[in-house]
Amino acid sequence: MNIQPIEPTKTGLAVLELQNKLPNARIVYVTATGASEPRHLGYMFRLGLWCQGTPFYDFASFIGTIEKNGVGGMELLAM
């Protein structure tokens, strides 16, 4: 598993900033390409896929599991 940090995009940083400024806002994540690479889901923390009380304690454990399961893992996540 290679959890090297990637350079954040301007869009990703803007989404993080909005989420931090508006903690009670409802969020809808819409992306044409973000879900094609699991590492690009990092700013989507409000999905609740990784945190205490979920199968993935943190983003690194989420990425490790999804990448280990390949395309099948991504397909299951998309469902």
N, C-alpha and C positions, 0 to 999 in steps of 0.2 A: 504494500500500500504506500502510495506516495502522496502525502498531504502537504505538498509544498504550497506556500501562499501564492496566489496569483495576483497580478496587478488589478486592483478594482477598476471597474469602468465608471465613467462619470454618471451613467444612469443608475448603476448600483449604489453609488455613494448618495445620489439624490434621493433614492428610495429609502435608504437607511436614515437620512436626515429627516425626511417627512415622517417616517414611523416614530422616530425619537421625539420630534416636535409635537406630534399628535398621538399620544399614547392611547387615547380612547377612540380614535377613528377606526372605522371598519375598513379593511383593506381587501382589495381584489387584485391578485397577481395575474397579469396577462402578459405572456411573452411568446414569441414565435420560436425563439432559439434557446432560451434559458434552461429549459428542461432537457435539452439534448446532451448536456454535459453536467453531471451531478455537482461539480464544484461551483457552478454558476448559480446554485440555489441558496447560497449562503445568506443573501440579504432577505430571504423569504422566511425569516425566523418565526413570524406569526402563524405559519402553517401548523406549528406545534408538533413537528415531526421529531425534533431533537430538543430535549430538556429533561429535567428530573421528572420522573413519573411516566416516561415513555420508554420504548425499547432502546432508544438511542440517547445516551446520557448527554452527548454533545455533538456538534457538527462533524467532528473527526470520526466518531464511531458511526454516524449515519453514512458518511462518504465511504468509509471502509466496507461497510456491509453492502451498500448499493453497488460499488465498483466490483466487489468480489462476485456478485451475482450477475454482472454484465447487463446485456440488453433485457433479459428476463426480469431482472430486478427493477430496471427503469420502467418496464411495462407494468409491473405490479404496482409500482408507486403511482403511475399515471391513472390507474383505475381508482 
